Amino acid sequence: MKTLILFIVLIFTFSILTNAQEVADNTIGLRLGDADGLGAEISYQKGLTGNNRLEFGLSWRNNSFYNAYKLVGTYQWVFELDQNFNWYVGAGGGLGSWNVRNNFIGDSGVFLLVAGDIGIEYKFDFPLLLSLDFRPEIGFANFNSGLGLDIALGARYTFD
């Protein structure tokens, strides 16, 4: 608990001491992660004010054993490291559904999750934003319970 409080204090102190990078008004693209995040994700980011934005992602997983869908939303703070190079941190939550396709047992349900997000990104001089992030998630259901760790590479088109 002390580590979490120290981390939050450091983030807010750093945000006061650094100049905020203006974030893109809108980005849309793909966030390609591992199976703990259900794999590929369609990602949309909406810039708010200054260095804040919302990110929404819709991911899915479909194979011969089950299918699952997940919608995640995070609020993010963006900090400039260098020109066009930023780091960001955020928190949010999501929900999803799953359906097991088994010859013997069929099962389905919904799940809720809370998520954190930390990553780096580079915005090119043309409308492309590349990112690498880490998103720990804590799920609340049989299919997605406990801690899940997701690392992903994102490629997004930026527009106003």
TAQUI-V187799 format. One record per backbone hydrogen bond with DSSP energy under -1.0 kcal/mol. CO is the residue of the C=O (numbers start at 0). NH is the residue of the N-H. Records with the same first field share a line. If there is no record, write none. Layout:
CO: NH, NH
This chain:
0: 4
1: 5
2: 6
3: 7
4: 8
5: 9
6: 10
7: 11
8: 12
9: 13
10: 14
11: 15
12: 16
13: 17
24: 46
25: 158
26: 44
27: 156
28: 42
29: 154
30: 40
31: 152
33: 36, 38
34: 37
39: 59
40: 30
41: 57
42: 28
43: 55
44: 26
45: 53
48: 51
49: 22
50: 77
51: 47
52: 75
53: 45
54: 73
55: 43
56: 71
57: 41
58: 69
60: 67
64: 100
65: 62
66: 98
67: 60
68: 96
69: 58
70: 94
71: 56
72: 92
73: 54
74: 90
75: 52
76: 88
78: 86
81: 84
83: 122
84: 80, 81
85: 120
86: 78
87: 118
88: 76
89: 116
90: 74
91: 114
92: 72
93: 112
94: 70
95: 110
96: 68
97: 108
98: 66
106: 99
108: 97
110: 95
111: 139
112: 93
113: 137
114: 91
116: 89
117: 133
118: 87
119: 131
120: 85
121: 129
125: 127
127: 123
128: 155
129: 121
130: 153
131: 119
132: 151
133: 117
134: 149
135: 115
136: 147
137: 113
138: 145
145: 138
147: 136
149: 134
151: 132
152: 31
153: 130
154: 29
155: 128
156: 27
158: 25
